[in-house]
Amino acid sequence: MRRALHGLVVVSLVLASVAAVPASGAGADASFEANVVSVTAGETAEIPVTLAEADAAVVTVGDPDEVNYEAVVVIEDGDGDGTVTLQFNTTTAGRSDAFGVAADADTVSVANESSLSVDGPLDAGDYDLAVHPGTDPAADDQSDVATLVIQETGPSKKSSTTTDAPGPNAGYVDDLADGVVVAPAQNQTITGSVDVDEGTEQRSASAAAGRVRSSRPGQ
């Protein structure tokens, strides 16, 4: 009778220990909320990861053969909401702390990252994303894939230039019945020739000097 009770207690303790281990078996899953994440070079990308029956996942960014960069990080869901938003700084990638998480309770640790010696953000292009539940960076059992698109920085904004229509002070040449009016605009020079009959009076005006000069051919 005592032996039977002892065996029952042992079995109960084993089952309790198994139940206390966080689920990371067949039911565990990790996936990206979006198939494509876009960010401008030099800015920080936010990559939301959803966890099911797991409190940690391994995320891989890039591929050393395709883009000459790869980082493997382990994220942990500290607040138990089933989501970890991984932050990736494209400027400091490969040189210093490029990874973070949006929620204070969540954590991220870098397991492996390519070292880059060139200053500046990562090159524009498509970077593979892969994720699997658990904390083993060496595990090759991807549960989901996505793409991080790093876009080129656009040209700096320039002030627009507008051209106004000619105003009332624009230069003009007008042929009147009793003469020709030549009225240059400010900083404008009008050149040309005018045929006049002998004895025709010619008058020139200087708006700047306020003078009017009259002359006849030969004067």
C-alpha positions in Angstrom: 0.0 0.0 0.0 2.8 2.4 0.9 4.7 1.5 -2.3 1.7 2.4 -4.5 1.3 5.8 -2.8 5.0 6.5 -3.2 4.8 5.8 -6.9 1.8 8.1 -7.3 3.6 10.9 -5.7 6.6 10.6 -8.0 4.4 10.6 -11.1 2.6 13.7 -9.9 5.9 15.5 -9.3 7.2 14.7 -12.8 4.0 15.9 -14.4 4.1 19.1 -12.4 7.7 19.8 -13.5 6.8 19.3 -17.2 3.9 21.7 -16.9 6.1 24.4 -15.4 8.4 24.5 -18.5 7.4 27.2 -21.0 5.9 25.6 -24.1 8.5 25.5 -26.9 7.6 22.3 -28.6 5.4 21.5 -31.5 2.8 24.1 -30.5 5.2 27.0 -30.4 5.3 29.4 -33.2 6.8 32.7 -34.2 5.8 34.9 -37.2 6.2 38.4 -38.6 3.2 40.6 -38.6 4.0 42.0 -42.1 5.5 40.3 -45.1 7.4 43.5 -46.1 8.9 46.1 -43.7 10.1 49.3 -45.4 12.5 51.9 -44.0 14.6 54.7 -45.4 18.4 54.2 -45.2 19.7 55.8 -42.0 16.4 55.4 -40.1 15.3 52.7 -37.6 13.0 49.9 -38.8 10.4 48.4 -36.6 9.8 44.7 -37.1 6.8 43.3 -35.1 7.1 39.6 -34.2 4.1 37.5 -32.9 4.8 34.6 -30.5 2.4 31.8 -29.9 3.0 29.2 -27.1 6.5 30.7 -26.8 8.1 33.5 -25.0 11.2 33.9 -27.1 12.3 33.7 -30.7 15.4 34.0 -32.9 15.4 36.6 -35.7 17.8 36.7 -38.6 18.4 39.8 -40.6 20.2 39.7 -44.0 22.4 37.1 -45.6 26.2 37.3 -45.8 26.3 36.0 -49.3 23.6 38.2 -50.8 24.0 41.5 -49.0 27.3 41.1 -47.1 25.5 41.5 -43.8 23.8 39.2 -41.3 22.7 39.6 -37.8 21.1 36.9 -35.5 19.3 38.2 -32.4 17.2 36.6 -29.7 14.1 38.4 -28.6 12.1 37.7 -25.4 8.5 38.6 -24.6 8.8 40.0 -21.1 5.3 41.4 -20.7 3.5 38.3 -22.0 1.5 40.1 -24.6 2.6 37.7 -27.4 4.3 40.4 -29.4 7.8 41.8 -29.6 8.6 44.8 -31.8 12.2 44.5 -32.8 13.9 47.8 -33.6 16.8 47.9 -36.1 18.9 51.0 -36.6 20.2 50.9 -40.2 22.8 53.6 -39.4 24.7 51.7 -36.6 24.2 48.2 -38.0 27.5 46.3 -37.9 29.3 48.8 -35.7 27.4 49.4 -32.4 24.1 48.8 -30.7 21.8 48.5 -33.7 19.0 46.5 -32.1 16.4 47.3 -29.5 12.8 46.6 -28.6 9.8 48.9 -28.4 8.5 47.7 -25.0 10.6 48.2 -21.8 9.6 44.7 -20.5 10.8 42.9 -23.7 14.5 42.2 -24.3 16.9 41.5 -27.2 20.4 40.1 -27.3 22.7 39.9 -30.3 24.0 36.3 -30.9 25.9 37.1 -34.0 26.4 40.1 -36.3 28.6 41.0 -39.3 31.1 43.6 -38.6 31.1 46.6 -41.0 34.0 49.0 -41.3 32.4 51.5 -43.6 30.7 54.4 -42.0 27.1 55.3 -42.9 23.8 53.4 -43.1 23.4 50.0 -44.7 23.1 50.0 -48.4 19.7 50.3 -49.9 18.2 46.9 -51.0 16.2 43.9 -49.9 17.3 42.1 -46.7 15.9 38.7 -45.8 14.1 38.2 -42.5 13.7 34.8 -40.8 12.3 33.8 -37.4 11.8 30.7 -35.4 10.6 30.1 -31.8 13.1 29.4 -29.0 16.5 30.7 -28.0 18.8 28.5 -30.1 20.5 30.7 -32.8 21.9 27.6 -34.5 18.5 25.9 -35.0 17.6 25.7 -38.6 13.8 25.5 -38.4 12.4 28.8 -39.8 8.8 29.3 -38.9 8.3 32.4 -41.0 10.1 34.7 -43.5 9.7 38.3 -44.6 11.7 41.1 -46.3 13.2 44.2 -45.0 13.3 46.9 -47.7 15.9 49.6 -47.1 15.1 52.5 -49.5 17.5 55.1 -50.7 17.5 58.5 -49.1 15.6 60.9 -51.3 17.1 64.1 -52.7 17.0 67.1 -50.4 14.0 69.3 -50.8 14.7 72.5 -52.8 12.7 75.6 -52.7 10.3 75.9 -55.7 11.0 78.6 -58.3 8.1 80.4 -59.9 8.1 82.8 -62.8 5.7 85.7 -62.6 3.8 86.9 -65.6 5.1 90.2 -67.0 4.0 93.1 -64.8 3.0 96.6 -65.8 6.7 97.7 -65.7 7.9 95.0 -68.2 9.7 96.3 -71.2 8.0 96.7 -74.5 8.3 98.3 -77.9 5.2 99.8 -79.4 4.7 101.3 -82.9 2.4 104.3 -82.6 0.8 106.3 -85.3 3.0 109.3 -84.4 6.1 107.6 -83.4 7.8 104.6 -81.8 7.9 104.0 -78.0 10.8 102.0 -76.6 10.3 101.3 -72.9 12.9 98.9 -71.4 12.2 97.3 -68.1 14.5 97.6 -65.2 17.9 96.1 -65.9 16.8 95.4 -69.5 18.4 96.6 -72.7 16.5 96.9 -75.9 18.5 97.3 -79.1 17.5 97.8 -82.7 17.2 100.3 -85.5 14.4 102.6 -86.5 14.0 104.2 -89.9 12.7 107.8 -89.7 12.0 110.3 -92.4 14.2 113.4 -92.6 13.0 116.1 -90.3 11.3 113.7 -87.9 11.8 114.7 -84.3 13.4 112.1 -82.0 12.9 112.1 -78.3 14.7 109.9 -75.8 13.7 109.7 -72.1 15.6 108.5 -69.2 13.4 107.5 -66.3 16.3 107.1 -64.0 17.7 110.5 -64.7 14.3 112.2 -65.3 15.5 113.8 -68.5 13.9 114.0 -71.9 16.1 114.8 -74.9 14.7 115.9 -78.3 16.7 116.0 -81.5 16.3 116.1 -85.2 18.4 114.1 -87.6 21.7 115.9 -88.1 21.6 117.5 -84.7 
